[in-house]
Amino acid sequence: MPIQKKFTPVLVAAAVSSVSLLAGCGGSPSAQTAPAAGDGKQAAASGPVTLSFLHWRGEDVKSLNGLIEKFQQENPNIKVEMQTMPSDQYQSGAQAKLTDGTSGDVFASSPGAQFEALAKAGLFTDLSGESFLANFNESLIGPGKKDGKQLAVPYQLVYNDPIYNVKLFEKYGLTPPKDWDGFLALCAKLKEAGVIPIAFAGADIGPGQFMNTMVMNNLPSDDAFVQVGEGKAKLTDEWWVKTLSQFKELNDKGYFQPNALGTKDPAAGALFIQEKAAMLASGSYQLAQNQKQNPNLEQKLLAPITTAADKAKYEGVHTSTFLLAVNSKSKHPAEAKKFLEFLSRKETAGTYANETGQNVTVKDVQYTSKELLAAGEWSAKKTIFQPRFTITNGEIQKAVTGSIQAVLGGKSAEDAAKEAQAIVDQQIKK
């Protein structure tokens, strides 16, 4: 069943990449979004304009520079200056830059907690009614909506499923398993062969990425994390304790690399790229980067099924992310929207996708690389929107991912869940 048939109203937020979200939220809770362009209150400036484009994907700069040059040729009175920040700094520091209006006429946001914080601060211009929205797959841009308004448009479509080395799997006669026992048996065979089963970045992005496929079939309902934030469900309930126990089982059996808890993303990625590990617990957003560093890699995606095969509801996880928006503090909203319209054209989006290795939410884009085609195969699978991004409170999200790190550090699943739930209870009381 295609992705577009599987969205539910509770999934208000969305492989790449893959990072911690903004914990706090500044600005006035009563701040409102700026009016949409259709109300006639915004007009293009009469003279030259410089736009600031703020985002976290430094690896996309080369491609975006080429696209910006083309945009500027079409619009000689508009100059676009691009600024990028490391993803972790972006999550914690972008809001301050956006609030004073000096940066980010056009900016990117992660779904979930960061999107909610920026919306609460009134930093999004309402894009509802803009003609360029028709260029996007409507079913994929829901994470940019709030209270019936389209505040941002997700540009990237990511599959947050682990990557596997096809040639290594073939060498040892392995295929993606259909149940938890099969996944454990696969990992055992790889370990016996002297191959690290799973490269896991336990020190940074790993918990927040791998948790999605680990929990997807354990969830009692798709909105279970929403219910946790509302006090209607708890992290001490069976479904999360089970997920933590399965993380612990993988770690205790040595199916992650040694010191997984102390391993950061580049080091985990290197193990996979060097073919020392058969799987990388990240997502489709790393396919192109891996291929660039090791052209001999043949990669596909798989997701661990944590239940019996007949109990599995989902095959994997998808996320609409890299939410592009116009800053409500911008002095040049008309020009900023013109830049968004340019990025939303299928030709522009196609160039961006094929040069950066990122699938996009724009309709009718033609993919040319085998990595994009491999990820695109998942559009026909039954996938759930990334569960982590349904957690809209940054502190609760940190408690959830922190409980994974706690079991890797030796705590029991039950104790780690209790500690995480204590933080949830504190947040709910606020």
MARFIVO-375703 format. One record per residue: y negated, x negated, z of N, C-alpha, C, CB in turn; residue in one letter. Coordinates in steps of 0.02 Angstrom, whole numbers, plus 50000, padded with zeros to 5 digits. Glycine has a CB too. Layout:
BEGIN
YXZYXZYXZYXZA...
END
This chain:
BEGIN
500604995750000500005000050000499384995650000500005004850061M498914996749954498324992449949497904992750011497914994449890P497514987550022497084986950081496634993050090496654980750076I496334995150034495815000250042496055006750072495505001549976Q496705007650078496975013850106497115013250180497595015950069K496965007650209497185006550278496625005750329497615000650280K496015006950310495465006350359495445012550402494795005250324F495265011650466495175017250511494485016850541495715017450565T494205022450564493515022350590493405017650647493325029150612P493935016150687493815011850745493715004650726494385012350793V493885002850663493844995750645493154994350618494384993850592L492704992850663492004992150645491794985050636491574995450695V492254980450632492064973450625492594969350587491954970450694A492544961950530493104957950499493034950450501493174959750428A494584927250363495094922750361494634913950329495784926950301A493544915150413493724911450410493714907450447493664910750379V493834908650421493884906950443493994906650499493764906150428S493694907750557494114908250608493824904450661494784906250592S493444907850724492954904750769492814909150829492304903150732V492494906350880492294910350938491674914250921492184905951000S491574920050953491004924250937490454923550990491214931550931L489854925850969489264925551012489374929451076488654928250975L489264926251132489414929451195488854934051218489554924251249A488234931751215487684935751239487314939151184487204931451278G486854943351200486444946551148485744947251175486744953351128C485264944251137484574944551158484214950251123484224938051144G483564950551134483164955651101483184962051141483404956751030G482784966751119482734973151152483284977851130482054976251140S483634980951177484164985651158483894991551118484504988251220P483254992951123482974998651088482684996751020482445001851129S482744990351002482484988150938482834991850881482554980550929A482454993650829482724997450773482774993150711482295003550759Q483234995150666483284991550603482694993450559483944993250568T482514988950514481964990150468482154995450418481744983750433A481664998950387481815004150340482135001350276481195007950323P482515005650243482825003650180482305003350125483395008450160A482484999850070482004998750016481795005249984482284994149964A482235010149985482085016249950481515020349979482695020449948G481245018450036480715022550066480025020850041480735021850140D479985015849996479345014249965478875010250008479015020349944G479085007850066478645004350111478654996750101478825005950182K479084994450055479134987350044478984985749972479834984850064Q478614980549960478444978549892478494971049886477744980949872A478654968649826478694961449814478004958349820479004960049745A478004952049843477374948449849477094946849779477464941949890A476444946049774476134944849708476164937449689475414947049709S476244932949738476264925849724476944922849739475734922249763G477004916149735477634912749749477874914049820477554905249737P478524914649827478834916249891479404911249904479104923549893V479474909049966480034904849986480474908650035479794898050017T481104909350017481584912750060482014907650097482034917550020L482174909250159482644905150198483324908750197482394904050271S483844904950179484534907650178484934903750230484854906950107F485134907150283485454904050340486184906250346485074905650405L486644901450351487344903150361487714897050389487664905450294H488374897750398488764892450431489254888850385489144895450489W489304890950322489814888050279489554882050240490074893450230R489534876350274489294870350242489714868250182489284864750291G490354870150183490804868350127490634872050063491514869650147E490214877250068490024881150009489364878949978489984888450027D489044874050008488364872249988488314870349914488114866550030V488794866349890488764864149820488774870049772489354859449804K489224874649783489274880549741488644884849746489884884749759S488424885949808487834890149818487204887049790487734891649892L487154880449792486574877149762486524878649688486604869549774N487104878549654487104880149582486904887349569487794878949553G487134891849612486954898949604486214900049620487394903249648L485974896649671485264897249688484824894849631485104893349753I485034889449599484654886849542484614892049487484964880349515E485164895449473485164900649422484714906449443485884903149409K484744908349507484324913849531483584912049523484484915349605F483414905949540482714903749535482484903549462482624896949567Q482934901949416482744902149345482594909349323483314899249302Q482964914049350482834921149334482214923649370483434925349353E482064920749427481504923049469481064917049487481764926649534N480654914649440480274908449451479774908749509479904906749389P479614914749532479144915249588479504915349656478724921549581N480164914749655480544914849718480934908349725481024920949722I480824904749779481194898749795481644900149855480714892749810K482264897949852482734899049907482914892349939483374902549882V482774891750003482954885850041483544887650086482344883050083E484084883850079484694885350116484774880850177485304884650071M484954883750232485084879950294485764882050321484524881150347Q486184877150337486834878650367486884875550436487414876050322T487294878550478487434876150545488194876050554487094880550599M488464871450595489174871750611489344878650640489374866150661P489944881150625490104887950643490044889350717490804889550621S490234884650760490184885950832489454886350853490554880450872D489034882050826488314882350841487994888650813487954876150813Q488244890750756487964896850725488094902950769488274897950655Y488694903250797488854908950838488404909250901489584908750859Q488234903550927487844903450989487094902950977488064897751032S486884900250919486174898850910485814902450854486094891950898G486174906050811485854909250754485354914550775486374912350708A485514918350828485084923850847484374921550864485384927550906Q484324915950898483664913350916483264911550854483724907150961A483594908650804483244906850742483024913050705483704902650697K483434918250705483274924350669482714928250702483884928650663L482674927950767482214932050805481484930350791482354931550878T481334923850782480624921950771480404922750699480514914850794D480874924550654480694925950585480564920050541480104930050585G480644913950568480514907950527481124905750488480274902350571T481714908150506482334906350472482724912650456482754901450514S483094912250401483564917650386483264924050360483944919150447G482844923550308482644929750274483274933350251482164928350213D483734929350225484414931550211484874927450256484604930750134V485334930750290485764927050336486464930150335485474927150407F486934926350363487624928650369487794929950442488114923550339A488234934750453488474936350520489224936950519488144942850546S489544935350575490244936950585490284944250606490584932250637S490834947650590490934954450615491104954250690491494958050576P491134959950720491324960250790490734959050837491864955350804G490834954450885490344953550938489674951050912490604948650989A489674946450863489034943950838488654949450801489134937950793Q489004953150759488694958650723488394963750772489204962150677F488764965450823488524970250873487904967650909489074971950923E487914961150927487344958250963486714958250920487514951150986A486794956350857486214956050812485954963150796486394952450747L486414967850791486194974750780485824977450841486804979250766A486064975850900485734977950962485034975050967486154975951023K484964968950941484314965650942483854968050886484404958150937A484104972450843483684975250790483534970450734483054977750818G483984965750720483834960450671484084961950601484144954050694L484404967650591484634969450524484154974350491485334972550529F484014973250428483674978150387484184983050359483274974750329T484034989450362484494994550337484534994050260484255001650358D485144992850236485254992150164485524998550132485734986450150L485585003750171485855010050146485455012450085485845015450201S485805014450034485465017049974485295011749923484855020449994G485385005349939485245000149889485745000649831485264993149923E485505000049771485925000949712486474995749707485505000749648S486354989649733486854984449726487474985549769486544977749744F487444990349815488034991749856488604994249812487874997049910L488444997049754488954999549709489374993949680488635003549653A489144987749685489514982049659490104980049704489054976049650N490104982649765490614980749814491174985849818490294979749883F491754983549839492304988049853492124991749918492994984249860N492004998149911491745002049968492185001750029491645009249948E492845001350018493305001350074493304994850113494005002850050S492984989650085492994983050117492334981350153493144977750066L491824985550147491174983750177491024987750240490624984650126I491524991350264491434995050326491224990950386492054998550343G491454984650392491254980550450490494979250453491614974050448P490134980550399489404979750400489034986150414489174976950334G489404991350433489084997850447489044999050522489475003550414K488505002450542488435004550612488005010750614488124998850655K488235015750650487875022050657487685024950590487245020950699D488145024450542488035027450477487595023450430487735034150486G487365017550451486925013450410487295007150387486285011550448K487175005150325487454998950299486964993350315487584999350221Q487104989750369486644984650393486774977850361486694984050468L487374976850336487564970450305488144971650258487744965050360A488254966950212488814967750165489284961750172488554968350092V489894962850195490384957350197490494954650126491054959750229P490474948150119490534944950053491224942150041490014939450045Y491564940150095492214936850089492774941450113492224930350128Q493344940950079493954944350101494454938950119494234949150044L494644938850183495084933650210495724936850235494734929650266V496274933250225496914935350255497074930450311497494935550202Y497044932950372497144928750431497884928050448496764931650492N498254925750398498974924650405499114917250399499364928650351D499584914650438499744907550433499934905550362500324905950480P499774899250346499944896350281500604892550288499374891550255I501024892850236501634888850240501714884550178502254893450248Y502074879050187502214874250134502834876650096502324867150163N502734879050035503274882049996503834877049983503004884849930V503654870849966504154865849949504584864050009503824859549920K504264863650069504654862250129505134867950144504194861050189L504904874050136505344879750148505934879550099504954886450140F505794878050037506334877649987506824872050003506054876749917E506554866450027506984860650043507494862450096506544854850067K507304866450145507754868050200508044875150193507384867450266Y507974878050134508274884650121507984890250163509004884250133G507324890150174506994895050217506584900050177506544891550268L506554906150202506124911250173505744914650230506534916450131T505164917550217504794920950270505224926250304504154924250242P505304925850370505744930450406505444937350414505914927550474P505874942150429505664949150434505674951750506506104953550392K505854947350555505854949550625505744943450670506524953250643D505684944750735505524939350782506104934450789505354942250850W506714936950792507294932450797507324927850736507944936550803D507174930650678507174926650617506634921350617507084931050557G506054923050646505504918150650505694912450697504854921550674F505994914150753506204908950800506744904450768506474912150865L507204907450732507734903550699507434898950646508254908250667A506944901250609506604897150560506274891150593506084901250521L505924892350648505584886950684506094881950711505164889750741C506654884450736507174880050763507454875450709507744884150795A507564878150650507844874150595507354868750574508014878650536K506714870450571506204865450553506174859850605505514868850545L506184861850669506154856850722506754852150719506114860250791K507334854950707507944850950703507914845950645508554855450694E507534847850593507464843450534506914838250544507314847650472A506594838350602506064833550616505384835450589506244826950588G505304841950571504674844550545504354848850600504774848650479V503704847950610503344852250657503334859250628502604849650671I503594864250663503594870950634502894873750622503974875650680P502454873250673501794876350668501264871550692501764882950708I500784869950649500194866150670499694871250698499874862050611A499504870150762499114875250798498514871950831499554878750851F497914874350813497294871650842497134875250907496714872250791A497504873450959497434876951023496774875751058497974874951067G496414870351039495794868651073495194872551047495664861351067A495254875450987494674879150961494884885550924494264874750914D494994885250858495074891450821495764894550826494914890250749I496264890650845496954893050844497084899650880497394887950872G496894900150944497034906450979496714912550946496784905951050P496094911850924495754917550893496024919450825495034916050887G496344914750790496644916250726497354918750732496624910150681Q497774914950766498494916550768498634922750809498874910650798F498184924550855498304930450896498354936750854497744931250947M498024936750796497994942850756498674944850728497504941950699N499034940050698499704941650674500204942250730499934936350624T500094938650785500554939050842500514945950876500404933550892M499924948950876499844955250912499894961350867499184955350947V499844960550801499754966350757500304971550764499734963950685M500934969350773501474974150780501654975750852502084971550745N501324972350899501414973950970500904979250994501334967651013N500374980150956499854984850976500134991950981499274984750925L499974995451036500185002451040499795006950993500115004951112P499195004750975498775008250926498285003150898498405014350958S498025004650838497574999850806496944998650847497385002250737D496745003450889496135002750928496275000551000495755009250928D496834997251012497014995451080496494991051113497694991951081A496214986151076495704981851105495054985651117495574975851060F494904990551075494334994851087494434998451153494234999951029V495035001051165495185004551227495144999851287495875007651223Q495324993551278495254988751333494524988151353495524981751312V494074987751303493364987151318493074993351349492994985551255G493404998951339493165005351367493515006951434493295011151318E493965002551455494315003751518494895008651512493835006251568G495085010451451495625015251441496305011851433495485019551380K496295005351423496905001351419496764994751454497145000251345A497284991051469497194984751505497584979151471497424985551579K497344973051481497694967151455498334965851494497244961051458L498404969051551499024968451590499554973451566498884969451664T499384977451517499874982051489500414978051451499534987351442D500974981351439501564977951411501424974451345502114982751402E501014977451301500924974751233500584967951233500524979651191W500094966851278499754960351279500164955251318499054960951308W500484957351372500924952751409501484950351364501214956251473V501764954851322502284952851275502014947651226502544959051237K501414948851200501124944151152501024937251184500454946751126T500774937151245500684930751280501364927451293500324931851347L501874931351309502534928351322502824925351258503014933651350S502654928251201502894925551137502524919151118502824930851081Q501874918951133501504912651126501824907251169500764913551145F501964909051231502254904251278502944901951254502314907351348K503334906451226504004904751201503954899651145504374911051176E503494900651099503404895851044503204889051070502864898450994L502764889051119502534882651148503084879251188501914883851192N503424883051230503934880151274504534877451234504184885251323D504664880451177505224878051135505024872351088505494883751094K504394870251092504164864651052504044866250980504664859151056G503864872550965503754874550896503034873350874503934881850887Y502594871750921501934869050905501984861450911501374871950952F501494857950884501474850650891501334848850965500934847550845Q501514842850987501354840751056500604841451070501584833451068P500444843351132499754844251154499374849051108499394837551155N499684854551093499354859651051498704862051082499824865551038A498704862451149498104864951183497514860251174498254865851257L497644853851163497104849051154496954847451081497274842751190G497264851051035497184849650963496644854050933497844850750926T496164850850899495634854450865495824855750792494964850650870K495444860150760495584862350693495704856750642495034866750670D495264851650637495374846450587496034842750596494814841450588P496224841550659496854838050673497454842350656496874835950746A497424848750671497974853250654498034853750578497874860250684A497464854350545497474854650472497764848450440496774855850446G497614842650470497864836350443498624836050446497564830350481A498914838750500499654838750506499974842650449499864841750573L499654848150431499914852250376499794848950308499594859250377F499194846450298499014843250235499464837250221498274841250235I499624833550274500054827650267500794829450265499924822850324Q500934836050267501614838750262502064836750321501934836550198E501734835650378502114834450440502274841050474501714829850487K501894846350457502004853050485502134857850428501394855350528A502594862450438502784867150385502324873150381503494869550395A501994874850438501544880550439500894878550474501864886650476M500354881850454499694880750485499444887550508499194877350435L499324888150573499124894550602498374895750592499304894850676A498184897250530497474898650516497434904550469497114892450485S497234903550406497174909050360497014906850290496654913850384G496934911650245496834910250174496204906150161496804916550135S495724906350206495104902750196495204895150194494604904450251Y495794892750216495914885550215496354883350157496244883550280Q496564887950115497004886150059496674881050012497194892350021L496064882549991495734878149943495594871249973495074881349919A495384871150036495244864750070495884860550074494954866050140Q496444863750091497074860050094497264857250026497634864650120N497194861349974497384859249907496954853449883497324865049859Q496324853649900495864848349880496084841649910495144849949901K496324841849973496514835650006497224833349990496444836550081Q497634838049967498314836349946498484840649885498834837350004N498334838249825498454842249764499184843949753498194838449704P499644840449786500354841849777500604847649819500754835749794N500184850249863500394855749906500504862049865499864857149960L501034865649882501134872449856501134876949917501804873149815E500644881549920500534885449980500584892949968499854883850008Q500834896350019500814903650021500684905850093501484906849993K500624912350103500484915050168501084918850195499864919750166L501164918550261501654922750295501374924750363502344918950303L501654929950390501454932050458502074932950500501044938650456A502084930250561502664931350605502714938750623502604927150669P503304941450618503434948250639503724947950710503934952050589I503364950550757503544949650828504004954950855502924949350870T504234959350811504684964750831505314964450788504324971750824T505754969250798506304970250751506014972650685506834975350779A506354971250630506084972850564505904980250557506574970850510A506314984650584506184991850575505644994450622506824995750587D505394990250666504854992250711504174989550688504994989750782K504164985550635503544982450612503114987550575503694976450567A502484987950595502014992450562501624988850507501544995450613K501514982350516501094978650470501434972250447500424976950503Y501234970150386501494963850358501014958050371501604964650284E500384959450384499894954150394499214956850414499834949950332G498714952450410498034953850435497524952250381497894949850500V497014956450375496464954850330495804955650368496474959550268H495294952450341494624952650371494104952650316494514946750419T493614957150320493014956650278492494953150322492764963850254S492244947550298491814943450341491244940350300492224937950375T490884935650331490284932650300489814938250279490484928050239F489594942050329489174947950317488464945850299489174952450380L488264947150237487604945350214487104950750231487604943950138L486524948750254486024953550278485314951150264486124954950353A484854955750270484144954150266483844954750336483774958850215V483504949650357483204949450424482634954450430482944942350440N482654958650480482124963550491481454960250507482314968350547S481474953750525480854950050540480584946650477480984944850595K480944947150421480734943750360480064946450335481264944450306S479644941850310479014943850279479104945450205478494938250287K479714944250180479844945350108480484949250097479874938550071H480534955350124481164959150118481344960950047481114965350159P480844962450005480994964349936481324958549899480354966649899A481054952549908481344946749875482034945049903480874940649882E482104946049969482754944750000483284949349972482704945550077A483114955649962483584960449933483744958649860483314967549938K483254955949826483374953849757483904948249756482714951449724K483874943849805484374938449809485064941249825484174933249863F485104946249869485744949449884486024952949821485664954449941L485574956149783485794959349721486104954249674485214963049687E485794948449669486044943149625486734940849648485564937149624F486824939849714487474937649740488014942949730487414935949814L487814949349726488304954749720488544955849649488004961049747S488254952549600488494953449531489194950349525488004950049480R489614953549486490314951049481490344944149451490734955849440K489884942449406489884935649377489704930549430489394935249318E489194932049470488984927449523489534926749575488334929949556T489804932449597490334932349648490954928849622490504939449669A491104929549557491674926249528491584918649528491784928649458G490984916449512490854909249515490924906649586490144907649488T490634910249633490684908249703491414907949726490284913149748Y491794913149710492494913549732492904907749704492804920149710A492854906649640493284901549608493064894449625493274902449534N492434893449642492194886749661492324885249734491454886149646E492354890349776492434889249848493134890849873491934893249886T493524894349833494194896249855494204902149902494534890449887G493684906249900493644912049944493694918449904492994911849985Q494174922749922494184929449893493564933249915494834933249912N493344937949873492714941449888492824949049887492174939549838V492324952549913492354959849917492024963249857492014962249980T491734959449812491414962149752491964964549704490954956849718V491844970149671492344973149627492414969249561492154980349612K493014969449533493154967049465493044959649455492724970749416D493094955749508493034948449502493694945549475492854945149570V493644940849429494234937649401494364930949436494154936549324Q494944930349467495114924149502495514919649455495524925649566Y495374913149459495704908349415496144903249451495194904649375T496024901949515496414896849550497054899849579495994893549605S497574895749586498204898149612498144899949686498754893049602K497684896649722497584898349793497304905349800497114893149826E496804907149759496514913749762497024919049740495884914249719L497424917349690497934922049667498464922949720498244919549602L498634917549756499134918049810498874922649865499294911049838A498244921949883497954926349933497904933449907497264923849955A497734933949843497654940649813498284944749812497404939949743G498864941449815499504945149819499514949749879500084940249822E499134948049930499154951849992498764958349988498894947750049W498404959449934498024965649928498494971749922497554965349867S499114970549901499584976049894500034976849956500024974849833A499944972550005500354972850066500014977250119500494965850093K500404979350167500134983350221499854978850274500674988050251K499194978350276498864973750323498394977550368498474968250285T498294974850427497844977850476497194973750478498174978150547I496644977150489496014973650499496074969150561495414978650507F495784963250558495874958250611495754961250680495394952350599Q496284961650721496204964650788495674961350831496864964550824P495604954650826495114951250869494414953750857495144943750856R494264955550795493584957750779493444964950797493454956650706F493944968450825493814975050853493554974450925494444979450851T493554968350951493274967051018492534965451009493654961051055I492094969951029491384969051016490994965951074491084975750999T491334964551128491024961151184491254953851184491214964751252N490784949251178490954942251172491334939451232490344938251162G491164941651292491504939151352492224941551355491124941251416E492334947751334493014950351333493424946651281493014957951319I493114945351224493474941551173493674934651198493054940951109Q493224931351233493394924751261493944925351313492764921551292K493954930851351494474931851400495154932551366494334938051444A495164936051310495784937151273496054930451245495684942151215V495624926851210495854920451182495994915351237495334917651133T495614915851292495724911351348496404912351381495184912151399G496644918551379497304919851409497854916551368497434927451414S497754915851303498234912251261498234904851280498064913051186I497644902051288497604895051308497904894051378496874892651308Q497844899051420498124898551488498884897951486497914904551530A499214901851444499954901351442500174894851409500254907351404V499774892351363499924885751335499854880351388499474884151274L499414881551436499304876851490499804877451546498624877651517G500264882251542500794882751592500804889051634500744877051637G500294893251629500294899351669500804904351641499584902551669K501034908751683501484914051661501074919151621501844917551721S501394922851578501054927951538500734933151584501544931351490A501074934951637500814940051683500184937651719501354941951735E500194931351743499604928751778499014927851731499774922051811D499144925451671498604924551622498294931251604498864921051559A498714936351598498454943051582498034945851639499034947851566A498254944651701497874947051759497184943851763498254945751824K497164937351751496524933851753496054936351698496624926251745E496324937551639495914940051584495664947151599496314939951518A496094951251627495894958151643495354958251696496494962151666Q495364953551742494834953151793494154952251761494974947451843A494134948151708493494947151672493294953551635493564941151621I493784956951606493644963351573493344968351622494284966351541V493654968751681493394973451732492674971851751493844973251795D492504965551756491814963551771491334965851716491764955951780Q491544965051654491124966951597491024974551594491414964451532Q491544978151608491504985551605491024988151658492194988651614I490984984751716490554987051771489824985651757490754983551836K489674981151711488974979351697488594985151664488944973151652K
END
